[in-house]
Amino acid sequence: MGFDEEKKNALGKLNTALAAEKVDGGMLPLIEIINSKPNLFTSSSCYGRIVIFDSPNKTKEDTAFVAKWHRQVGFDEVRKTLDSAAGGDLWFRMEGFILHISCRDIETAGRVLELKTKLGLKRGGIFHVSDDRVQIELVSTLKMDLPVKHNGTMLVSDEYLKTIINEANVKMQRNSEDVEKLKSELGKL
């Protein structure tokens, strides 16, 4: 299957995900710009998020999301989520965007990776090469992980929780700015 067929299939899957409201709204303008380029398409993305999750054995397989927001959050909604969650080990996490882009050729991939460097994004690179395409990943370095509840007992005070939330919101704002810069620069390709 050639690049154009791969792109057509990916855009079909995107339309299905859009209809099911499974695409992060904040990422959609960037996705549309990438997919409008003849030598690019997106295969997966996440705008960035703040989550509360339970991970009793500290493995990815046993992690269950308690709440997930693709935006800045307020103290009351986070506190309410923590109060209503059953026992367990709850973590507060903020993570920035992740973007997988398929490129028609190595030259196009190189140009996208040059933009990554120009914008000061530290994580990204080629993760798959085939006859049909070169896949790259761009990943924000904005992240924080903190345990907030253990065996049903809060580990942090409300004051500290407010500090955590404020820091996560500052990082989400920086993440939004990074996505906007990426959108602007990819639009020029």
C-alpha positions in Angstrom: 0.0 0.0 0.0 1.4 3.4 -1.0 1.6 6.6 1.0 -1.6 8.1 -0.6 -3.6 4.9 0.3 -2.2 5.0 3.9 -3.2 8.6 4.2 -6.7 7.9 2.8 -7.2 5.1 5.4 -5.9 7.3 8.2 -8.2 10.1 7.3 -11.1 7.6 7.2 -10.2 6.5 10.8 -9.9 10.2 11.8 -13.4 10.9 10.5 -14.8 7.9 12.4 -13.0 9.2 15.6 -14.4 12.7 15.0 -17.9 11.3 14.7 -17.5 9.4 18.0 -16.0 12.6 19.6 -12.7 10.8 20.4 -10.4 13.6 19.0 -9.1 16.2 21.4 -10.7 19.5 20.3 -7.5 21.5 21.1 -5.5 19.4 18.7 -8.0 19.5 15.8 -6.7 22.7 14.1 -3.2 21.3 14.1 -4.4 17.9 12.8 -6.3 19.7 10.0 -3.2 21.7 8.9 -1.0 18.6 8.9 -3.5 16.5 7.0 -3.9 19.3 4.4 -0.3 18.8 3.4 0.2 16.4 0.5 3.3 14.8 2.1 2.0 14.5 5.7 -0.8 13.0 7.7 -1.4 12.3 11.4 -1.8 8.8 12.7 -2.3 9.6 16.4 -2.3 12.6 18.8 -3.1 13.8 22.3 -3.4 17.5 23.1 -2.1 17.1 26.6 -4.1 16.3 29.7 -4.5 16.4 33.4 -5.6 13.1 34.9 -6.3 11.4 38.2 -5.6 7.7 37.9 -5.4 4.7 40.1 -2.4 2.4 39.7 -2.3 -0.2 42.5 0.7 -2.1 41.1 2.4 0.8 39.4 2.1 -0.8 36.0 0.5 0.5 32.8 -1.7 -2.6 32.6 -3.4 -2.0 35.9 -3.9 1.8 35.6 -7.5 3.0 35.6 -8.4 6.6 34.8 -10.6 8.2 37.5 -10.9 11.6 35.7 -9.3 13.1 32.6 -9.3 16.7 31.3 -7.8 18.1 28.1 -7.7 21.6 29.6 -6.8 23.5 32.7 -8.6 22.4 35.9 -10.0 24.0 39.0 -9.4 23.0 42.6 -13.1 22.2 43.3 -13.4 19.7 40.4 -10.2 17.9 41.3 -11.0 17.8 45.0 -14.5 16.5 44.3 -13.0 13.8 42.1 -10.5 12.8 44.8 -13.2 12.8 47.5 -15.6 10.6 45.5 -13.0 8.1 44.4 -12.9 4.8 46.2 -9.8 3.7 48.0 -6.6 2.9 46.2 -3.5 4.7 45.2 -4.4 7.9 43.3 -2.0 9.9 41.3 -2.3 13.4 39.8 -0.6 13.7 36.4 -0.1 16.4 33.8 1.4 15.5 30.5 1.8 17.6 27.4 1.0 16.8 23.8 2.0 13.8 21.8 1.8 13.8 18.0 2.6 11.1 15.4 3.1 12.3 11.9 3.5 10.1 8.8 5.7 11.7 6.1 5.9 10.6 2.5 9.7 10.6 2.6 12.8 11.2 4.7 13.3 14.7 3.3 9.8 15.7 4.6 10.5 14.1 7.9 13.7 16.0 8.2 11.9 19.3 7.6 9.4 18.6 10.3 12.2 17.6 12.7 14.0 20.9 11.9 10.8 22.7 13.0 10.9 20.8 16.2 14.4 22.1 16.9 13.5 25.6 15.8 10.6 25.7 18.2 12.7 24.4 21.1 10.9 21.1 21.4 13.3 18.6 22.9 11.7 15.2 22.3 11.0 13.9 18.9 12.4 11.7 16.2 11.9 9.0 13.6 10.4 5.9 15.1 9.5 3.9 12.0 10.7 3.8 8.3 9.0 1.7 5.6 8.8 1.9 1.8 5.5 3.8 2.1 6.3 6.3 4.8 8.5 7.7 7.6 6.8 8.1 10.9 7.9 10.7 13.4 6.9 11.4 16.9 6.9 14.8 18.6 6.4 14.7 22.4 6.2 17.6 24.9 8.5 17.5 27.8 6.0 19.1 30.1 5.0 16.6 32.7 4.3 16.1 36.4 3.4 13.0 38.4 2.5 13.1 42.1 0.8 10.6 44.4 -2.1 12.3 46.1 -4.0 9.5 47.9 -2.8 6.2 49.3 -5.2 3.4 50.5 -8.0 6.0 50.5 -6.1 8.5 52.6 -5.2 11.9 51.2 -1.4 12.5 51.2 -1.5 16.2 50.5 -3.2 19.2 52.1 -5.7 21.3 50.2 -3.1 24.1 50.1 -0.6 21.8 48.5 -3.2 20.4 46.1 -3.9 24.0 45.0 -0.2 24.5 44.4 -0.1 21.3 42.3 -3.1 22.3 40.3 -1.7 25.8 39.7 1.6 24.3 38.4 -0.3 21.9 36.2 -2.4 24.7 34.8 0.8 26.8 34.0 2.2 23.8 32.2 -1.1 23.3 30.3 -0.9 26.9 29.2 2.7 26.4 28.0 1.6 23.3 26.2 -1.2 25.2 24.4 1.4 27.8 23.3 3.7 25.0 22.0 0.8 23.5 20.0 0.0 26.9 18.6 3.6 27.5 17.5 3.8 24.1 15.9 0.5 24.8 14.1 1.9 28.1 12.8 5.2 26.6 11.6 3.7 23.4 10.1 1.3 25.7 8.2 4.3 27.2 6.4 5.7 23.9 5.2 
